[in-house]
Amino acid sequence: MIARVIPNSIPPDGVIGNRWIEVNLFEQTISVYDNYQLVFASLIASGLEPFWTRPGVFQIYKKLDSTPMRGAFEADRSDAYYLEDVPWTMYFDESRALHGAYWRANLGFPQSHGCVNMSIGDAHWIFNWAELGDWVYVWDPSGKTPIDPDFYTEGGA
């Protein structure tokens, strides 16, 4: 897996202030900016079709050291999941969150139910850095991720 982060010290449209988290769905990367400078970057696993991670500008509205996650989106519940003690969880878009994913062996390609999965260590670093209200900018420079709101449900894990 080859992914790249191109530092951009200019806040995205809609981001107010000098600190934000950027999620690049095409490169499958997360970047953290503080005082307009890139201070952290790593690989992620975002939502897999049809559970895309929604592009847009959001704010972290809830932080939890650890939380259970559960859900199912298919009518027959064939995709049901229950995960205990999901670490370093930061909710930013309905049930979508940035969080550690102890069940992921590999990162760098879409595979979640809409959340932004990270290694435990990366999630811990970002959790310690992030504050409630911090901006999360999710985008796909390839244009392949749908932007129509009808494609999106609550999301999660």
Number of C-alpha atoms within 10 A of each C-alpha: 9 7 13 13 15 7 14 13 14 11 18 15 9 11 18 11 12 15 20 27 26 21 27 23 28 19 21 23 23 26 22 21 20 15 11 16 15 18 11 14 19 19 26 30 27 30 24 15 15 13 22 24 30 27 20 15 19 21 19 20 16 13 19 13 14 15 13 12 14 11 17 15 17 9 7 8 10 9 11 11 13 10 14 10 14 19 23 26 28 28 23 23 23 12 17 22 24 29 29 27 27 14 10 14 7 14 19 20 19 23 21 22 27 28 31 32 30 28 21 16 13 19 23 18 12 23 20 10 11 18 15 13 13 20 25 26 23 19 19 19 10 10 10 9 18 16 15 9 9 7 13 15 16 14 22 25 27
